[in-house]
Amino acid sequence: MDLFGACSTTHHARQLHAFLLVSGRSRSPIVATKLISLYAFLGNLPLSLLSFRSLPDKNVFTYNSAISACVRLNSPLDALRIFSRLAPPSPDRFTFPAVLKACAALLDLRHGSALHSWAFKAGCKVDVFVASSLVHMYAKCRALDDARQAFDEMPVRDIGAWNAMISAYCQNGQAAEAVRTV
């Protein structure tokens, strides 16, 4: 039985967390990642971040979970702070969409553009989820030409990519262009 999946309240999650602390298993990055995600799912960002911060050996998965928790629970500034500490494990194709979503929430075009460059250098820009996140971030920051460029540079476009571009036009008052995109 998946003990993490059985936790439907913060109280249950804290009981499981206490058991993991006593048993010494809470220091495992795999277990910590599950705890971070569990607390976020339950809407408890402070406990999610406590689980992240108390982990001595963090990896890209624990960073991704903590960043995603912040974005999910409407704390984009915390997401960017955590991302700024990611230095040793490099960001991956799962990191960029979450951090770009934080930039979009903050209307932070400067950081979003820097992430665009970083994703390109990391080879993640061709990933459809990263590219769609770029379109979304640029659209939220009202940089529609950059959104269109990110869309046009996608080697493969799925339904999410098309929706991102159509939404970008709609969000920026260009319904006619949205219709032409279809």
C-alpha positions as CSV (number, residue, x, y, z in Angstrom):
1,M,0.0,0.0,0.0
2,D,1.2,3.5,-0.8
3,L,1.3,5.3,2.5
4,F,1.7,8.6,0.8
5,G,-1.5,8.1,-1.2
6,A,-3.3,7.1,1.9
7,C,-2.8,10.5,3.6
8,S,-5.9,12.6,3.0
9,T,-5.2,15.2,5.7
10,T,-2.2,17.2,6.9
11,H,-2.6,15.3,10.3
12,H,-2.1,12.0,8.5
13,A,0.8,13.4,6.5
14,R,2.5,14.6,9.7
15,Q,2.1,11.2,11.3
16,L,3.7,9.5,8.3
17,H,6.4,12.2,8.4
18,A,7.1,11.5,12.1
19,F,7.4,7.8,11.4
20,L,9.8,8.5,8.5
21,L,11.9,10.8,10.8
22,V,12.1,8.2,13.5
23,S,13.0,5.4,11.1
24,G,15.6,7.6,9.4
25,R,14.0,7.3,6.0
26,S,13.1,11.0,5.7
27,R,16.6,11.8,4.5
28,S,16.2,9.9,1.3
29,P,15.7,12.2,-1.7
30,I,12.9,9.9,-3.0
31,V,11.0,10.0,0.2
32,A,11.6,13.7,0.7
33,T,10.3,14.4,-2.8
34,K,7.1,12.5,-2.0
35,L,6.7,14.4,1.2
36,I,7.1,17.7,-0.5
37,S,4.5,16.8,-3.1
38,L,2.2,15.3,-0.5
39,Y,2.2,18.5,1.6
40,A,1.7,20.6,-1.5
41,F,-1.2,18.4,-2.6
42,L,-2.8,18.9,0.9
43,G,-2.3,22.7,0.5
44,N,0.4,23.1,3.2
45,L,3.3,25.0,1.7
46,P,5.1,25.6,5.0
47,L,5.4,21.9,5.7
48,S,6.2,21.2,2.1
49,L,9.1,23.7,2.2
50,L,10.2,22.5,5.7
51,S,10.6,19.0,4.2
52,F,12.6,20.4,1.3
53,R,14.9,22.6,3.5
54,S,15.6,19.8,6.0
55,L,16.9,17.5,3.3
56,P,20.8,17.6,3.4
57,D,21.3,16.2,-0.1
58,K,19.0,17.7,-2.6
59,N,18.8,16.7,-6.2
60,V,16.9,18.1,-9.2
61,F,13.8,16.0,-8.3
62,T,13.6,17.5,-4.9
63,Y,14.1,21.0,-6.3
64,N,11.4,20.4,-9.0
65,S,9.0,19.3,-6.3
66,A,9.6,22.3,-4.1
67,I,9.4,24.7,-7.0
68,S,6.2,23.1,-8.3
69,A,4.7,23.2,-4.7
70,C,5.4,27.0,-4.6
71,V,3.8,27.6,-8.0
72,R,0.8,25.3,-7.2
73,L,0.2,27.1,-3.9
74,N,0.5,30.6,-5.4
75,S,3.9,31.5,-4.0
76,P,5.9,32.3,-7.2
77,L,8.5,34.4,-5.5
78,D,9.4,31.4,-3.3
79,A,9.6,29.3,-6.4
80,L,12.2,31.7,-7.9
81,R,14.2,31.8,-4.7
82,I,14.4,28.0,-4.6
83,F,15.3,27.9,-8.3
84,S,18.1,30.4,-7.7
85,R,19.8,27.9,-5.3
86,L,19.6,25.0,-7.9
87,A,23.3,25.5,-9.0
88,P,24.8,22.1,-8.5
89,P,22.1,19.9,-10.0
90,S,21.2,21.5,-13.3
91,P,17.6,22.3,-14.2
92,D,15.9,19.8,-16.5
93,R,12.9,19.8,-18.8
94,F,10.6,19.6,-15.7
95,T,12.2,22.5,-13.9
96,F,11.7,25.1,-16.7
97,P,7.9,24.9,-17.0
98,A,7.4,25.4,-13.3
99,V,9.8,28.3,-13.1
100,L,8.4,29.9,-16.2
101,K,4.9,29.7,-14.7
102,A,6.3,31.5,-11.6
103,C,7.7,34.3,-13.9
104,A,4.3,34.5,-15.7
105,A,2.5,34.9,-12.3
106,L,4.9,37.7,-11.4
107,L,4.8,39.2,-14.9
108,D,8.6,39.0,-14.7
109,L,9.7,39.2,-18.3
110,R,13.3,39.8,-17.5
111,H,13.8,36.5,-15.6
112,G,11.5,34.7,-18.1
113,S,13.7,35.8,-21.0
114,A,16.8,34.7,-19.1
115,L,15.2,31.3,-18.5
116,H,14.5,31.1,-22.2
117,S,18.2,31.5,-22.9
118,W,19.1,29.0,-20.2
119,A,16.6,26.4,-21.6
120,F,18.1,26.9,-25.0
121,K,21.6,26.3,-23.8
122,A,20.4,23.3,-21.7
123,G,18.9,21.8,-24.8
124,C,15.4,21.9,-23.2
125,K,13.9,24.5,-25.6
126,V,12.8,21.9,-28.1
127,D,10.7,20.1,-25.4
128,V,7.1,20.9,-26.2
129,F,6.3,21.5,-22.5
130,V,9.1,23.9,-22.1
131,A,8.3,25.7,-25.3
132,S,4.6,25.9,-24.5
133,S,5.5,27.3,-21.1
134,L,7.6,30.0,-22.9
135,V,4.6,30.9,-25.0
136,H,2.4,31.2,-21.9
137,M,5.0,33.3,-20.0
138,Y,5.6,35.7,-22.8
139,A,1.8,36.0,-23.3
140,K,1.2,36.8,-19.7
141,C,4.0,39.4,-19.8
142,R,2.4,40.9,-22.9
143,A,5.3,40.1,-25.1
144,L,3.3,38.6,-27.9
145,D,6.0,38.7,-30.6
146,D,8.3,36.7,-28.3
147,A,5.4,34.2,-27.6
148,R,4.9,33.8,-31.4
149,Q,8.6,33.3,-32.0
150,A,8.8,30.6,-29.3
151,F,5.8,28.9,-30.9
152,D,7.2,29.2,-34.4
153,E,10.6,27.7,-33.2
154,M,8.9,24.5,-31.8
155,P,9.9,21.6,-33.9
156,V,6.8,19.7,-32.9
157,R,3.5,21.2,-31.7
158,D,1.0,19.3,-29.7
159,I,-2.5,20.4,-28.7
160,G,-1.1,22.1,-25.6
161,A,1.2,24.2,-27.8
162,W,-1.6,25.3,-30.1
163,N,-3.8,26.1,-27.1
164,A,-1.0,28.2,-25.6
165,M,-0.6,30.2,-28.7
166,I,-4.4,30.7,-29.3
167,S,-4.7,31.7,-25.6
168,A,-1.8,34.1,-26.0
169,Y,-3.6,36.0,-28.7
170,C,-6.9,36.0,-26.8
171,Q,-5.3,37.2,-23.6
172,N,-3.7,40.1,-25.5
173,G,-6.9,41.2,-27.3
174,Q,-6.1,39.7,-30.7
175,A,-9.1,37.3,-31.2
176,A,-8.8,37.6,-35.0
177,E,-5.2,36.4,-34.9
178,A,-6.3,33.6,-32.6
179,V,-8.8,32.5,-35.2
180,R,-6.2,32.7,-38.0
181,T,-3.9,30.5,-35.9
182,V,-6.5,27.7,-35.9
